[in-house]
Amino acid sequence: MLFKRVTIIGLGLIGGSLGMAIRRQSLAKTVVGYSRTPATIRKAKVLGAIDPSTSAMRAAVRDSALVLLAAPVDQIASLGRLANGFRNTRRARRGEMRA
């Protein structure tokens, strides 16, 4: 396993496909999914794209080694800034990680 925990923000076609590929290739122990839409979360779980899921950004990115943004293009910048603000690593606190 390459990563202990990966978070995918946006569970549509691209995010769901990324989740299934990560799981199929055993690249992460846990694949966390984030979406604001409960129906999207349910579908991603049924398809096996994610393990746990949440509609809370802070919980989604907590302790993740990798955060993938798979949301609509017009939302990427704001979601990236929000996710980066919740990262709890020393590097993030020192400002070494940028959105």
C-alpha positions as CSV (number, residue, x, y, z in Angstrom):
1,M,0.0,0.0,0.0
2,L,1.3,3.4,-1.0
3,F,-1.0,5.5,1.2
4,K,-2.6,4.9,4.5
5,R,-5.6,7.3,3.7
6,V,-6.7,9.0,0.5
7,T,-9.5,11.5,0.3
8,I,-11.5,12.1,-2.9
9,I,-13.4,15.4,-3.0
10,G,-16.1,15.0,-5.5
11,L,-17.6,11.6,-6.2
12,G,-19.0,11.9,-9.7
13,L,-17.7,10.1,-12.7
14,I,-14.1,11.2,-12.2
15,G,-13.9,10.9,-8.4
16,G,-15.7,7.5,-8.5
17,S,-13.4,6.2,-11.1
18,L,-10.4,7.4,-9.2
19,G,-11.7,5.7,-6.0
20,M,-12.3,2.4,-7.8
21,A,-8.9,2.5,-9.4
22,I,-7.1,3.2,-6.1
23,R,-8.9,0.3,-4.5
24,R,-8.4,-2.1,-7.4
25,Q,-4.7,-1.4,-7.4
26,S,-4.5,-1.5,-3.6
27,L,-2.8,2.0,-3.5
28,A,-4.5,3.0,-0.2
29,K,-5.7,1.3,3.0
30,T,-8.7,3.7,3.2
31,V,-10.4,5.7,0.5
32,V,-12.5,8.5,2.0
33,G,-15.2,10.2,-0.1
34,Y,-16.5,13.7,0.3
35,S,-19.7,15.0,-1.3
36,R,-22.4,17.4,-0.3
37,T,-25.0,15.2,-1.9
38,P,-26.1,12.1,0.1
39,A,-27.3,10.3,-3.1
40,T,-23.8,10.6,-4.6
41,I,-22.2,9.2,-1.4
42,R,-24.6,6.2,-1.4
43,K,-23.8,5.5,-5.1
44,A,-20.1,5.7,-4.6
45,K,-20.3,3.2,-1.6
46,V,-22.5,0.8,-3.6
47,L,-20.0,0.9,-6.5
48,G,-17.1,0.2,-4.0
49,A,-15.3,3.5,-4.9
50,I,-14.9,4.6,-1.2
51,D,-14.8,3.2,2.3
52,P,-16.1,5.8,4.8
53,S,-17.7,9.0,3.5
54,T,-18.7,12.3,4.9
55,S,-20.3,15.6,3.9
56,A,-18.0,17.4,6.4
57,M,-14.8,18.7,4.8
58,R,-12.8,18.7,8.0
59,A,-13.5,15.0,8.7
60,A,-12.8,14.1,5.1
61,V,-9.3,15.5,4.9
62,R,-8.2,14.7,8.5
63,D,-5.1,12.5,8.5
64,S,-5.2,11.9,4.7
65,A,-1.9,11.4,3.0
66,L,-3.4,12.5,-0.3
67,V,-6.4,14.6,-1.2
68,L,-7.7,14.4,-4.7
69,L,-10.0,17.2,-6.1
70,A,-12.5,15.7,-8.6
71,A,-15.2,18.4,-8.3
72,P,-16.5,20.6,-11.1
73,V,-13.8,22.9,-12.5
74,D,-15.5,26.1,-11.2
75,Q,-15.3,24.7,-7.6
76,I,-11.7,23.3,-7.6
77,A,-10.0,26.5,-6.3
78,S,-12.4,27.1,-3.4
79,L,-12.5,23.5,-2.4
80,G,-8.8,23.2,-2.5
81,R,-8.3,26.2,-0.3
82,L,-10.9,24.9,2.1
83,A,-9.4,21.4,2.2
84,N,-5.9,22.8,2.7
85,G,-7.1,24.9,5.6
86,F,-8.3,21.7,7.4
87,R,-5.1,19.6,6.8
88,N,-3.5,18.8,10.1
89,T,0.1,18.0,9.2
90,R,3.2,19.9,10.3
91,R,3.9,20.8,6.7
92,A,0.4,22.4,6.3
93,R,0.8,24.4,9.5
94,R,4.2,25.7,8.3
95,G,2.6,26.8,5.1
96,E,4.5,24.4,2.9
97,M,1.4,23.0,1.3
98,R,-0.4,25.3,-1.1
99,A,-3.9,24.9,-2.6
